[in-house]
Amino acid sequence: DRIKMYVRRVFITDDFDDMMPKYLSFVRGIVDSDDLPLNVSRETLQQHKLLKVIKKKLVRKALDMIKKIGDDEYEKFWKEYSTNIKLGVIEDHANRTRLSKLLRFRSSNDDEKMTGLADYVSRMKDKQEHVFFMAAGSLKEVKSSPFVERLLKKGYEVLYLIEPIDEYTIQALPEFDGKKFQNVAKEGLDIDGESGKEKMEALTKEFEPLTGWLKDKALTDLIDKATVSSRLTTSPCALVASSYGWSGNMERIMKSQAYAKTGDANNDFYASQKKTLELNPRHPLVKELRSRVEADEGDTAANELAMVLFETATLRSGYGLKDTAAFAERVEKMMRRSMGVSLEEKIEEEEEEEAIDDEDTEEVSDDAEGDDDTKSPPPVPIDE
């Protein structure tokens, strides 16, 4: 009932199916055609070959009208219909390029104002080959993510994807204006290029005893491999997904689906994929762990530190812990050591009140009743 069809100014129907795609369901309008026949049934008219041409032109006309909206008015439009446009990118392959020019995202370039992909590309650095983006549940979370630390320090702009549909939308776009998209929470991120390749190779060789120990002994069942990271500055480590694996944000979204069921083979496959543990070679904790491992691979403290680093990296990277109770116990042990409390010191038992025997309770009740029977009634005043 949103699109009314006329033929030579004669109203035909407003009940056409699929006159507009679902993502443009908010569009209202009137179509008047001189080429469609009048003396046919509605069912026959719906199968007419000209109707497909009309539908195609309607979509393009609607997208052109949206494109011409001014910046101030477009901000209001985007607040209301942003999800529709993003759904269009996912569903409408024929108009994906047109729709991609309408997209707006938060960005590290401006905390308040949203930016389009064309504006991002215009601000890209020389020799920057990818559009960097990071997806998370909130703006605060994405800004504090370990994956954006070095990119921001180097002056690269990162798109902040904070809506649940955003990551799906970007995954549906192979590229924009010749630039491919790079999820900074996944493998394949290259910040330094050829200039930093030699330095990275030297660091990789220097930390090989530690990365090999983590992969083969300390965390052998938990990670795919351990490597030296080029994306971290202040965080000691991070958990990085493969190119086709789930990011922490995608895992959270998939697990919270209303229709998700326990034991789904497809979801279990992605959720159980091992990830890469990337280490910050300049962090004091990582350097100390390397020294301990080189001195003694069987060091108990080193094994505990490796496990805590892995679990904190899991949380920092947006993933959930499988065994939260074990993580809480390890944190408690660290707190006991830091406060000088013995690991063997037990929790003080709670004192319990002594229970009153039932026989004593009955005797007290009987005595109370006896006292009530022997009590004399109150004196009655006598008038003189």
C-alpha positions, 0 to 999 in steps of 0.5 A, a space after each residue: 500500500 506504499 506504492 500506488 500503480 496507475 496506468 494512463 492516470 487510472 488507478 490500478 492497485 496498491 497491492 503489488 507484491 515486491 514492488 520495492 525491496 524490503 529495505 526500501 519499505 519506508 518509501 512511498 510514491 505513485 507510479 503512472 505508466 503508459 505502456 502497461 495494458 488496462 484490460 487485464 487482470 491484476 494477476 496477469 499484470 503482475 507477471 508483465 515483463 515491463 513491471 520488472 523494468 519499473 521495479 528496477 528504475 524505482 529502486 535506482 530513483 529512490 537511491 538517487 533521491 536519498 543521495 541528494 539529501 543535504 548533509 544536515 537532513 541526511 544525519 536525521 535520515 541516517 538515524 531513522 533508516 541506517 539499518 535499512 541501508 545496511 540491509 540493502 548492502 547485504 541483500 541487494 547485490 545489483 545496487 551494492 556500489 550505490 548503497 555503499 556510498 550512503 553508509 556512515 560510521 563512527 571513526 577515530 577521525 571525529 568522535 562526534 561526527 559520522 563519516 562516509 567511506 568516500 571521506 575515509 578514502 580521501 583521508 587515507 595515508 600514502 601507500 595505505 592499501 586497506 580500509 581499517 575497521 574495528 567492531 565492538 559492542 560500544 564506542 568505549 569498548 572499541 576505543 580501548 581495544 588492544 587491536 587499535 593501539 598502534 594504528 592510532 599511534 601511527 596516525 591511521 584512521 579506524 572505522 568504529 563499527 558499534 551496531 550489531 549489523 555493521 560487521 555483516 555489512 562490511 563483510 558483504 562489501 568486497 571493496 570500496 573505490 578499489 580499497 579492500 577492508 581489513 578487520 584489525 582484530 583478524 590476521 593479515 594486518 600489515 602496519 609497517 610494510 616492507 620497512 618493518 619486515 626486517 625488524 619483525 623478523 629479528 624480533 620473531 627470532 629473538 622470541 622464538 623460545 617463548 612462542 614455541 614454548 607457549 604453542 607446544 607446552 603451556 597453551 598447546 590445547 588453547 591456541 593455534 600458534 604464538 607470534 610477535 605482534 606489530 599491532 600492540 603498544 600498551 597491552 601485553 598480548 591479544 587473541 587474533 582470529 583467522 581471516 575467516 574466523 569469528 571476531 570477538 564481536 561476531 562471536 558475541 552476536 552469534 551466541 546471543 541469537 534468539 534462534 540459536 540452539 545448543 550443539 549447532 554444528 556450524 556455530 560450534 565449528 567457528 566457536 571452537 577454532 583456535 586463535 593466534 596469541 600475539 605478544 607485545 615484545 616491548 611489554 615488561 611482563 612478556 620480557 620477564 616471561 621470556 627470561 623465565 622460560 629460557 632459564 627453566 621451561 618447567 617454572 610453575 610461576 611461568 606456567 601460571 603467568 602464561 595462563 593468566 596472560 592468555 585469559 586476560 587476552 581472551 577478555 581484552 579481545 572480546 571473547 568469552 572465557 570457557 572456565 570463568 571459575 578457574 580464572 577467578 581462582 587464579 586471580 585470587 591466588 595472585 591477590 593473596 601473593 600480592 597482599 602477603 596472604 598465605 595460599 594455605 590459609 583457609 576461610 574462617 568458619 561462620 559461627 552457628 547459633 546453638 539450636 534450642 531443644 524441642 523439649 525445653 521449648 515445650 516446658 517453657 510453653 507449659 510454664 507460661 500457660 500455668 502462670 496464666 491460669 494462677 494469675 488473679 483477676 484485677 481488683 474491682 473498685 467498690 463504690 462507697 
